[in-house]
Amino acid sequence: MRCISYSAAISRKRAFSPRLREARFLRCRQSVKNYRGSTKKRSGDARGKKRAAICGKSGEENKRRTAESAKSKRNAEGEIRHMREWVAEEESTLKNFTDEHDPQASFYFTRLLKNREIKVNGKRAERDMPISAGDIIRYYLTKEQEEKPAFYTVYEDENILLADKESGVNSEAVYAMLLRSAEEKGEKIYFIHRLDRNTRGLILFAKNERAEVETKKAFKERTFEKVYLAVCADRFAKDASVEEAYLKKDEKRALVCVSEKAQKGAEKIVTEYRVLQRKGDLVLAEITLHTGKTHQIRAHLAFLGCPVLGDTKYGEKALNERYNKTRQCLVAKRLTLHFTESSPLRYADGKTFVSRFSLSLDDF
C-alpha cells in the first residue's frame, strides 16, 4: 500500500459535500455586496436583522457604500483601479475568503498584497490574515485584472449550466459568481460537483431543484461519462488499460492511501487510460473515470508510477522542476450526459460537451 499525501482544497472548517457548500453560499449571499456595489434588501425576520446589524448594513451605510463602490482610484503608479467590495459572514482567512469569492482577486492575490491593494475594514492588508464575520474586504484591481476570465459558459438552458473553468480558480468561486449573476436575474444556481483548483475544464451546475436532484443522482450512479487529458511521466506498462485499486482517506494524517487489495474503509476506484502521444519522458494520456473519488486521477496515476506533471501534491518534484510546472497538467476535457427515460432531463441524454482547453506534448 502506498500512502500519498494530499492537501484538501477545502479547509477543515469548510464542508466537503456540495450540499453543505451550497448552504454556506446561500447563507452568505445576503451579506455579500457585488463589485457593482448593488445590495440586496434584508429580510425583516430576526435572523436577517441580526445579520444586517453584524455587517453594519443600515440604510444610510448602504447608500454610502454603494456610492463608494462606484468610485475608482489611482495608485502610486497612476493606474486606475476599480474597487470590489465584499462582506464576510463567517470566520476565515483573507486568502481562503478571496479564493472562494473573487476569482480575479485570487489570480492576483500575491501581487495585490505586495502593492497594498487589499483593504480589510479600511486598513491595508500586507499579508494573509484572519477574517471575522462582518469584516469588509475591498480589492482594488486594474481593468486588465478585472477582465481576466475565470470561466466560460459552454452551455445553458432552463435546467443546467456547463462552465469551462480556468486553472487557478476554485470551483466555489465559480459558483459564487454564478450565484451572484443568477440572483440579479431572479434565478437560482446549485452546486453539483467540483474540480480541483488547478484543474481546468468542464464543471456542471443545476438551475433548479429538480435538475439538482437529477444531476446529483447521475453523478452518484456514475451514468455520466467523464474524460480527462493528462500529461504524465511515461511509465505506463501498456498503451491502454483499465486499472482498479482501492483508495482510503486518513483524515488525521491528511493522507490518501492507494492499495491493490481491499481493506477496511477503502473504496474501490476504477481508472481507464489510453496513451495518445509520447515525447521524451512524458506521455499525453486520455483518462476516463469510472468512479469519482477525491483526487482519484492524480492519486491513482501516482500510485501507478505515472504522476501528473506539475502536481505539487502527488507528483515528482524533480520532474516538475525539469519542466518548470507548478500546476497539474490536467483538463476535464469531455462530459457526456445520460438520463433515464423518466427523467425530466431526458432531452439532454447523450449530449456531449467539450472543453476549450487542451494539452499537447508539442508544447513541451
Contacts in CASP RR format, 6 or more apart in sequence:
PFRMAT RR
TARGET T0000
AUTHOR 0000-0000-0000
METHOD contacts of the structure
MODEL  1
MRCISYSAAISRKRAFSPRLREARFLRCRQSVKNYRGSTKKRSGDARGKK
RAAICGKSGEENKRRTAESAKSKRNAEGEIRHMREWVAEEESTLKNFTDE
HDPQASFYFTRLLKNREIKVNGKRAERDMPISAGDIIRYYLTKEQEEKPA
FYTVYEDENILLADKESGVNSEAVYAMLLRSAEEKGEKIYFIHRLDRNTR
GLILFAKNERAEVETKKAFKERTFEKVYLAVCADRFAKDASVEEAYLKKD
EKRALVCVSEKAQKGAEKIVTEYRVLQRKGDLVLAEITLHTGKTHQIRAH
LAFLGCPVLGDTKYGEKALNERYNKTRQCLVAKRLTLHFTESSPLRYADG
KTFVSRFSLSLDDF
1 257 0 8 1.000
1 258 0 8 1.000
1 259 0 8 1.000
1 260 0 8 1.000
1 263 0 8 1.000
2 257 0 8 1.000
2 258 0 8 1.000
2 259 0 8 1.000
2 303 0 8 1.000
3 250 0 8 1.000
3 253 0 8 1.000
3 255 0 8 1.000
3 256 0 8 1.000
3 257 0 8 1.000
4 255 0 8 1.000
4 256 0 8 1.000
4 257 0 8 1.000
4 258 0 8 1.000
4 299 0 8 1.000
4 302 0 8 1.000
4 303 0 8 1.000
4 314 0 8 1.000
5 254 0 8 1.000
5 255 0 8 1.000
5 256 0 8 1.000
5 313 0 8 1.000
5 314 0 8 1.000
6 254 0 8 1.000
6 255 0 8 1.000
6 256 0 8 1.000
6 294 0 8 1.000
6 295 0 8 1.000
6 299 0 8 1.000
6 313 0 8 1.000
6 314 0 8 1.000
7 254 0 8 1.000
7 313 0 8 1.000
8 16 0 8 1.000
8 254 0 8 1.000
8 294 0 8 1.000
9 170 0 8 1.000
9 194 0 8 1.000
9 196 0 8 1.000
9 197 0 8 1.000
10 16 0 8 1.000
10 21 0 8 1.000
11 96 0 8 1.000
13 91 0 8 1.000
13 92 0 8 1.000
14 21 0 8 1.000
14 24 0 8 1.000
14 96 0 8 1.000
15 21 0 8 1.000
15 23 0 8 1.000
15 24 0 8 1.000
18 191 0 8 1.000
18 192 0 8 1.000
18 193 0 8 1.000
18 194 0 8 1.000
18 216 0 8 1.000
19 191 0 8 1.000
21 172 0 8 1.000
21 175 0 8 1.000
21 191 0 8 1.000
22 175 0 8 1.000
22 190 0 8 1.000
22 191 0 8 1.000
24 90 0 8 1.000
25 172 0 8 1.000
25 175 0 8 1.000
25 176 0 8 1.000
25 179 0 8 1.000
25 191 0 8 1.000
27 89 0 8 1.000
28 89 0 8 1.000
28 90 0 8 1.000
29 40 0 8 1.000
29 179 0 8 1.000
29 180 0 8 1.000
29 183 0 8 1.000
30 40 0 8 1.000
30 42 0 8 1.000
30 43 0 8 1.000
30 48 0 8 1.000
30 51 0 8 1.000
31 51 0 8 1.000
31 54 0 8 1.000
31 55 0 8 1.000
31 57 0 8 1.000
31 87 0 8 1.000
31 88 0 8 1.000
31 89 0 8 1.000
31 134 0 8 1.000
32 86 0 8 1.000
32 87 0 8 1.000
32 89 0 8 1.000
32 101 0 8 1.000
32 176 0 8 1.000
32 180 0 8 1.000
33 39 0 8 1.000
33 65 0 8 1.000
33 69 0 8 1.000
33 85 0 8 1.000
33 86 0 8 1.000
33 87 0 8 1.000
34 84 0 8 1.000
34 180 0 8 1.000
34 184 0 8 1.000
35 69 0 8 1.000
35 82 0 8 1.000
35 83 0 8 1.000
35 84 0 8 1.000
35 85 0 8 1.000
35 102 0 8 1.000
35 146 0 8 1.000
36 69 0 8 1.000
36 70 0 8 1.000
37 65 0 8 1.000
37 66 0 8 1.000
37 69 0 8 1.000
37 70 0 8 1.000
37 85 0 8 1.000
38 66 0 8 1.000
38 184 0 8 1.000
39 57 0 8 1.000
39 62 0 8 1.000
39 65 0 8 1.000
39 66 0 8 1.000
40 183 0 8 1.000
42 48 0 8 1.000
42 49 0 8 1.000
42 51 0 8 1.000
42 52 0 8 1.000
42 57 0 8 1.000
51 89 0 8 1.000
52 58 0 8 1.000
54 89 0 8 1.000
54 133 0 8 1.000
54 134 0 8 1.000
55 87 0 8 1.000
55 89 0 8 1.000
55 134 0 8 1.000
56 134 0 8 1.000
57 87 0 8 1.000
65 85 0 8 1.000
68 83 0 8 1.000
68 85 0 8 1.000
69 83 0 8 1.000
69 84 0 8 1.000
69 85 0 8 1.000
71 83 0 8 1.000
72 80 0 8 1.000
72 81 0 8 1.000
72 82 0 8 1.000
72 83 0 8 1.000
73 80 0 8 1.000
73 81 0 8 1.000
73 83 0 8 1.000
73 140 0 8 1.000
74 80 0 8 1.000
74 81 0 8 1.000
75 81 0 8 1.000
75 115 0 8 1.000
75 117 0 8 1.000
75 140 0 8 1.000
79 142 0 8 1.000
80 142 0 8 1.000
80 143 0 8 1.000
81 117 0 8 1.000
81 140 0 8 1.000
81 141 0 8 1.000
81 142 0 8 1.000
82 140 0 8 1.000
82 141 0 8 1.000
82 142 0 8 1.000
82 143 0 8 1.000
82 146 0 8 1.000
83 138 0 8 1.000
83 139 0 8 1.000
83 140 0 8 1.000
84 102 0 8 1.000
84 104 0 8 1.000
84 105 0 8 1.000
84 138 0 8 1.000
84 139 0 8 1.000
84 141 0 8 1.000
84 146 0 8 1.000
85 136 0 8 1.000
85 137 0 8 1.000
85 138 0 8 1.000
85 139 0 8 1.000
86 97 0 8 1.000
86 101 0 8 1.000
86 102 0 8 1.000
86 136 0 8 1.000
86 137 0 8 1.000
86 138 0 8 1.000
86 139 0 8 1.000
87 134 0 8 1.000
87 135 0 8 1.000
87 136 0 8 1.000
87 137 0 8 1.000
88 97 0 8 1.000
88 131 0 8 1.000
88 132 0 8 1.000
88 133 0 8 1.000
88 134 0 8 1.000
88 135 0 8 1.000
88 136 0 8 1.000
88 137 0 8 1.000
89 133 0 8 1.000
89 134 0 8 1.000
90 133 0 8 1.000
91 130 0 8 1.000
91 131 0 8 1.000
91 132 0 8 1.000
91 133 0 8 1.000
92 100 0 8 1.000
92 130 0 8 1.000
92 131 0 8 1.000
93 128 0 8 1.000
93 129 0 8 1.000
93 130 0 8 1.000
93 131 0 8 1.000
94 118 0 8 1.000
94 120 0 8 1.000
94 125 0 8 1.000
94 128 0 8 1.000
94 129 0 8 1.000
94 130 0 8 1.000
94 131 0 8 1.000
94 137 0 8 1.000
95 109 0 8 1.000
95 128 0 8 1.000
97 131 0 8 1.000
97 137 0 8 1.000
98 105 0 8 1.000
98 106 0 8 1.000
98 109 0 8 1.000
98 137 0 8 1.000
98 139 0 8 1.000
99 106 0 8 1.000
99 109 0 8 1.000
99 170 0 8 1.000
99 172 0 8 1.000
99 173 0 8 1.000
99 197 0 8 1.000
100 170 0 8 1.000
100 172 0 8 1.000
100 173 0 8 1.000
100 176 0 8 1.000
101 173 0 8 1.000
101 176 0 8 1.000
102 139 0 8 1.000
102 173 0 8 1.000
102 176 0 8 1.000
103 150 0 8 1.000
103 151 0 8 1.000
103 166 0 8 1.000
103 169 0 8 1.000
103 170 0 8 1.000
103 173 0 8 1.000
103 174 0 8 1.000
103 177 0 8 1.000
104 139 0 8 1.000
104 141 0 8 1.000
104 145 0 8 1.000
104 146 0 8 1.000
104 148 0 8 1.000
104 150 0 8 1.000
105 112 0 8 1.000
105 118 0 8 1.000
105 139 0 8 1.000
105 141 0 8 1.000
106 168 0 8 1.000
106 169 0 8 1.000
106 170 0 8 1.000
106 173 0 8 1.000
107 145 0 8 1.000
107 148 0 8 1.000
107 150 0 8 1.000
107 168 0 8 1.000
107 169 0 8 1.000
108 141 0 8 1.000
108 145 0 8 1.000
111 117 0 8 1.000
112 118 0 8 1.000
112 139 0 8 1.000
112 140 0 8 1.000
112 141 0 8 1.000
113 125 0 8 1.000
113 126 0 8 1.000
113 127 0 8 1.000
113 128 0 8 1.000
116 124 0 8 1.000
116 125 0 8 1.000
116 126 0 8 1.000
117 139 0 8 1.000
117 140 0 8 1.000
117 141 0 8 1.000
118 124 0 8 1.000
118 125 0 8 1.000
118 137 0 8 1.000
118 138 0 8 1.000
118 139 0 8 1.000
118 140 0 8 1.000
119 125 0 8 1.000
119 136 0 8 1.000
119 137 0 8 1.000
119 138 0 8 1.000
119 140 0 8 1.000
120 129 0 8 1.000
120 131 0 8 1.000
120 135 0 8 1.000
120 136 0 8 1.000
120 137 0 8 1.000
120 138 0 8 1.000
121 135 0 8 1.000
121 136 0 8 1.000
122 136 0 8 1.000
122 138 0 8 1.000
131 137 0 8 1.000
149 166 0 8 1.000
150 165 0 8 1.000
150 166 0 8 1.000
150 169 0 8 1.000
150 173 0 8 1.000
150 174 0 8 1.000
150 177 0 8 1.000
151 163 0 8 1.000
151 164 0 8 1.000
151 165 0 8 1.000
151 166 0 8 1.000
151 169 0 8 1.000
151 174 0 8 1.000
151 177 0 8 1.000
151 203 0 8 1.000
152 163 0 8 1.000
152 164 0 8 1.000
152 356 0 8 1.000
153 161 0 8 1.000
153 162 0 8 1.000
153 163 0 8 1.000
153 164 0 8 1.000
154 162 0 8 1.000
154 163 0 8 1.000
154 164 0 8 1.000
154 202 0 8 1.000
154 353 0 8 1.000
154 355 0 8 1.000
154 356 0 8 1.000
155 161 0 8 1.000
155 162 0 8 1.000
155 351 0 8 1.000
155 353 0 8 1.000
156 162 0 8 1.000
156 207 0 8 1.000
158 207 0 8 1.000
158 208 0 8 1.000
159 206 0 8 1.000
159 207 0 8 1.000
159 208 0 8 1.000
159 210 0 8 1.000
159 211 0 8 1.000
159 344 0 8 1.000
159 345 0 8 1.000
159 348 0 8 1.000
160 204 0 8 1.000
160 205 0 8 1.000
160 206 0 8 1.000
160 207 0 8 1.000
160 211 0 8 1.000
160 215 0 8 1.000
160 345 0 8 1.000
160 348 0 8 1.000
161 178 0 8 1.000
161 189 0 8 1.000
161 204 0 8 1.000
161 205 0 8 1.000
161 206 0 8 1.000
161 207 0 8 1.000
162 202 0 8 1.000
162 203 0 8 1.000
162 204 0 8 1.000
162 205 0 8 1.000
162 335 0 8 1.000
162 353 0 8 1.000
163 174 0 8 1.000
163 178 0 8 1.000
163 202 0 8 1.000
163 203 0 8 1.000
163 204 0 8 1.000
163 205 0 8 1.000
164 200 0 8 1.000
164 201 0 8 1.000
164 202 0 8 1.000
164 203 0 8 1.000
164 355 0 8 1.000
164 356 0 8 1.000
164 357 0 8 1.000
165 171 0 8 1.000
165 174 0 8 1.000
165 195 0 8 1.000
165 199 0 8 1.000
165 200 0 8 1.000
165 201 0 8 1.000
165 202 0 8 1.000
165 203 0 8 1.000
165 332 0 8 1.000
166 200 0 8 1.000
167 197 0 8 1.000
167 198 0 8 1.000
167 199 0 8 1.000
167 200 0 8 1.000
167 327 0 8 1.000
168 197 0 8 1.000
168 198 0 8 1.000
168 327 0 8 1.000
169 197 0 8 1.000
170 197 0 8 1.000
171 191 0 8 1.000
171 193 0 8 1.000
171 194 0 8 1.000
171 195 0 8 1.000
171 197 0 8 1.000
171 203 0 8 1.000
172 191 0 8 1.000
172 194 0 8 1.000
174 203 0 8 1.000
175 189 0 8 1.000
175 191 0 8 1.000
175 205 0 8 1.000
178 189 0 8 1.000
178 205 0 8 1.000
179 189 0 8 1.000
182 188 0 8 1.000
182 189 0 8 1.000
182 207 0 8 1.000
187 207 0 8 1.000
188 207 0 8 1.000
188 208 0 8 1.000
189 205 0 8 1.000
189 206 0 8 1.000
189 207 0 8 1.000
190 205 0 8 1.000
190 206 0 8 1.000
190 207 0 8 1.000
190 208 0 8 1.000
190 209 0 8 1.000
190 211 0 8 1.000
190 212 0 8 1.000
191 205 0 8 1.000
192 204 0 8 1.000
192 205 0 8 1.000
192 206 0 8 1.000
192 212 0 8 1.000
192 215 0 8 1.000
192 216 0 8 1.000
192 219 0 8 1.000
193 203 0 8 1.000
193 204 0 8 1.000
193 219 0 8 1.000
194 203 0 8 1.000
195 201 0 8 1.000
195 203 0 8 1.000
195 332 0 8 1.000
196 295 0 8 1.000
196 298 0 8 1.000
196 328 0 8 1.000
196 330 0 8 1.000
198 327 0 8 1.000
198 328 0 8 1.000
198 330 0 8 1.000
199 328 0 8 1.000
199 330 0 8 1.000
199 331 0 8 1.000
199 332 0 8 1.000
200 330 0 8 1.000
200 331 0 8 1.000
200 332 0 8 1.000
200 355 0 8 1.000
200 357 0 8 1.000
201 331 0 8 1.000
201 332 0 8 1.000
201 333 0 8 1.000
201 355 0 8 1.000
201 357 0 8 1.000
202 332 0 8 1.000
202 333 0 8 1.000
202 334 0 8 1.000
202 335 0 8 1.000
202 353 0 8 1.000
202 354 0 8 1.000
202 355 0 8 1.000
203 332 0 8 1.000
204 215 0 8 1.000
204 335 0 8 1.000
206 212 0 8 1.000
206 214 0 8 1.000
206 215 0 8 1.000
206 216 0 8 1.000
210 344 0 8 1.000
211 344 0 8 1.000
211 345 0 8 1.000
214 339 0 8 1.000
214 343 0 8 1.000
214 344 0 8 1.000
214 345 0 8 1.000
215 345 0 8 1.000
218 224 0 8 1.000
218 337 0 8 1.000
218 338 0 8 1.000
218 339 0 8 1.000
222 290 0 8 1.000
222 291 0 8 1.000
222 292 0 8 1.000
223 338 0 8 1.000
223 339 0 8 1.000
224 335 0 8 1.000
224 336 0 8 1.000
224 337 0 8 1.000
224 338 0 8 1.000
225 288 0 8 1.000
225 334 0 8 1.000
225 335 0 8 1.000
225 336 0 8 1.000
225 338 0 8 1.000
225 352 0 8 1.000
226 288 0 8 1.000
226 289 0 8 1.000
226 292 0 8 1.000
226 332 0 8 1.000
226 334 0 8 1.000
226 335 0 8 1.000
227 286 0 8 1.000
227 287 0 8 1.000
227 288 0 8 1.000
227 289 0 8 1.000
227 333 0 8 1.000
227 334 0 8 1.000
227 335 0 8 1.000
228 286 0 8 1.000
228 287 0 8 1.000
228 288 0 8 1.000
228 289 0 8 1.000
228 297 0 8 1.000
228 330 0 8 1.000
228 331 0 8 1.000
228 332 0 8 1.000
228 333 0 8 1.000
229 276 0 8 1.000
229 284 0 8 1.000
229 285 0 8 1.000
229 286 0 8 1.000
229 287 0 8 1.000
229 330 0 8 1.000
229 331 0 8 1.000
229 333 0 8 1.000
229 358 0 8 1.000
229 359 0 8 1.000
230 284 0 8 1.000
230 285 0 8 1.000
230 287 0 8 1.000
230 297 0 8 1.000
230 301 0 8 1.000
230 308 0 8 1.000
230 328 0 8 1.000
230 329 0 8 1.000
230 330 0 8 1.000
230 331 0 8 1.000
230 359 0 8 1.000
231 282 0 8 1.000
231 283 0 8 1.000
231 284 0 8 1.000
231 285 0 8 1.000
231 308 0 8 1.000
231 309 0 8 1.000
231 329 0 8 1.000
231 330 0 8 1.000
231 359 0 8 1.000
231 361 0 8 1.000
231 364 0 8 1.000
232 282 0 8 1.000
232 283 0 8 1.000
232 285 0 8 1.000
232 301 0 8 1.000
232 306 0 8 1.000
232 307 0 8 1.000
232 308 0 8 1.000
232 309 0 8 1.000
233 281 0 8 1.000
233 282 0 8 1.000
233 283 0 8 1.000
233 305 0 8 1.000
233 306 0 8 1.000
233 307 0 8 1.000
233 309 0 8 1.000
233 316 0 8 1.000
233 319 0 8 1.000
234 278 0 8 1.000
234 280 0 8 1.000
234 281 0 8 1.000
234 282 0 8 1.000
234 283 0 8 1.000
234 306 0 8 1.000
235 304 0 8 1.000
235 305 0 8 1.000
235 306 0 8 1.000
236 273 0 8 1.000
236 275 0 8 1.000
236 283 0 8 1.000
236 285 0 8 1.000
236 304 0 8 1.000
236 306 0 8 1.000
239 274 0 8 1.000
239 275 0 8 1.000
240 272 0 8 1.000
240 273 0 8 1.000
240 274 0 8 1.000
240 275 0 8 1.000
241 272 0 8 1.000
241 273 0 8 1.000
242 270 0 8 1.000
242 271 0 8 1.000
242 272 0 8 1.000
242 290 0 8 1.000
243 270 0 8 1.000
243 271 0 8 1.000
243 272 0 8 1.000
243 273 0 8 1.000
243 300 0 8 1.000
243 304 0 8 1.000
244 268 0 8 1.000
244 269 0 8 1.000
244 270 0 8 1.000
245 258 0 8 1.000
245 259 0 8 1.000
245 260 0 8 1.000
245 268 0 8 1.000
245 269 0 8 1.000
245 271 0 8 1.000
245 300 0 8 1.000
245 303 0 8 1.000
246 258 0 8 1.000
246 259 0 8 1.000
246 260 0 8 1.000
246 261 0 8 1.000
246 262 0 8 1.000
246 263 0 8 1.000
246 266 0 8 1.000
246 267 0 8 1.000
246 268 0 8 1.000
246 269 0 8 1.000
247 256 0 8 1.000
247 257 0 8 1.000
247 258 0 8 1.000
247 266 0 8 1.000
247 267 0 8 1.000
247 268 0 8 1.000
247 269 0 8 1.000
247 293 0 8 1.000
247 294 0 8 1.000
247 296 0 8 1.000
247 299 0 8 1.000
247 300 0 8 1.000
248 256 0 8 1.000
248 257 0 8 1.000
248 258 0 8 1.000
248 259 0 8 1.000
248 263 0 8 1.000
248 265 0 8 1.000
248 266 0 8 1.000
248 267 0 8 1.000
249 255 0 8 1.000
249 256 0 8 1.000
249 257 0 8 1.000
249 294 0 8 1.000
250 256 0 8 1.000
250 257 0 8 1.000
256 294 0 8 1.000
256 295 0 8 1.000
256 299 0 8 1.000
257 266 0 8 1.000
258 269 0 8 1.000
258 299 0 8 1.000
258 300 0 8 1.000
258 302 0 8 1.000
258 303 0 8 1.000
259 266 0 8 1.000
262 268 0 8 1.000
267 291 0 8 1.000
267 293 0 8 1.000
268 291 0 8 1.000
269 291 0 8 1.000
269 292 0 8 1.000
269 293 0 8 1.000
269 296 0 8 1.000
269 300 0 8 1.000
270 289 0 8 1.000
270 290 0 8 1.000
270 291 0 8 1.000
271 287 0 8 1.000
271 288 0 8 1.000
271 289 0 8 1.000
271 290 0 8 1.000
271 291 0 8 1.000
271 296 0 8 1.000
271 297 0 8 1.000
271 300 0 8 1.000
271 301 0 8 1.000
272 287 0 8 1.000
272 288 0 8 1.000
272 289 0 8 1.000
272 290 0 8 1.000
273 285 0 8 1.000
273 286 0 8 1.000
273 287 0 8 1.000
273 288 0 8 1.000
273 301 0 8 1.000
274 285 0 8 1.000
274 286 0 8 1.000
274 288 0 8 1.000
275 283 0 8 1.000
275 284 0 8 1.000
275 285 0 8 1.000
276 284 0 8 1.000
276 285 0 8 1.000
276 286 0 8 1.000
277 283 0 8 1.000
277 284 0 8 1.000
277 360 0 8 1.000
277 361 0 8 1.000
278 284 0 8 1.000
278 361 0 8 1.000
279 361 0 8 1.000
279 362 0 8 1.000
279 364 0 8 1.000
281 319 0 8 1.000
282 309 0 8 1.000
282 323 0 8 1.000
282 361 0 8 1.000
282 364 0 8 1.000
283 306 0 8 1.000
283 361 0 8 1.000
284 359 0 8 1.000
284 360 0 8 1.000
284 361 0 8 1.000
285 306 0 8 1.000
286 333 0 8 1.000
287 297 0 8 1.000
287 301 0 8 1.000
289 296 0 8 1.000
289 297 0 8 1.000
295 313 0 8 1.000
295 314 0 8 1.000
297 308 0 8 1.000
297 330 0 8 1.000
298 307 0 8 1.000
298 308 0 8 1.000
298 311 0 8 1.000
298 313 0 8 1.000
298 314 0 8 1.000
298 315 0 8 1.000
298 328 0 8 1.000
298 330 0 8 1.000
299 314 0 8 1.000
301 307 0 8 1.000
301 308 0 8 1.000
301 314 0 8 1.000
302 308 0 8 1.000
302 311 0 8 1.000
302 314 0 8 1.000
302 315 0 8 1.000
307 314 0 8 1.000
307 315 0 8 1.000
307 316 0 8 1.000
307 319 0 8 1.000
308 314 0 8 1.000
308 315 0 8 1.000
308 328 0 8 1.000
308 329 0 8 1.000
308 330 0 8 1.000
309 319 0 8 1.000
309 320 0 8 1.000
309 323 0 8 1.000
309 325 0 8 1.000
309 328 0 8 1.000
309 329 0 8 1.000
310 319 0 8 1.000
310 320 0 8 1.000
310 323 0 8 1.000
310 325 0 8 1.000
310 326 0 8 1.000
310 327 0 8 1.000
310 328 0 8 1.000
310 329 0 8 1.000
311 320 0 8 1.000
311 328 0 8 1.000
311 330 0 8 1.000
312 320 0 8 1.000
312 326 0 8 1.000
312 327 0 8 1.000
312 328 0 8 1.000
320 326 0 8 1.000
323 364 0 8 1.000
329 359 0 8 1.000
331 355 0 8 1.000
331 357 0 8 1.000
331 358 0 8 1.000
331 359 0 8 1.000
332 355 0 8 1.000
333 354 0 8 1.000
333 355 0 8 1.000
333 357 0 8 1.000
333 358 0 8 1.000
334 352 0 8 1.000
334 353 0 8 1.000
334 354 0 8 1.000
334 355 0 8 1.000
335 352 0 8 1.000
335 353 0 8 1.000
336 350 0 8 1.000
336 351 0 8 1.000
336 352 0 8 1.000
336 353 0 8 1.000
337 345 0 8 1.000
337 348 0 8 1.000
337 349 0 8 1.000
337 350 0 8 1.000
337 351 0 8 1.000
337 352 0 8 1.000
337 353 0 8 1.000
338 349 0 8 1.000
338 350 0 8 1.000
339 345 0 8 1.000
339 346 0 8 1.000
339 348 0 8 1.000
339 349 0 8 1.000
340 346 0 8 1.000
343 349 0 8 1.000
END
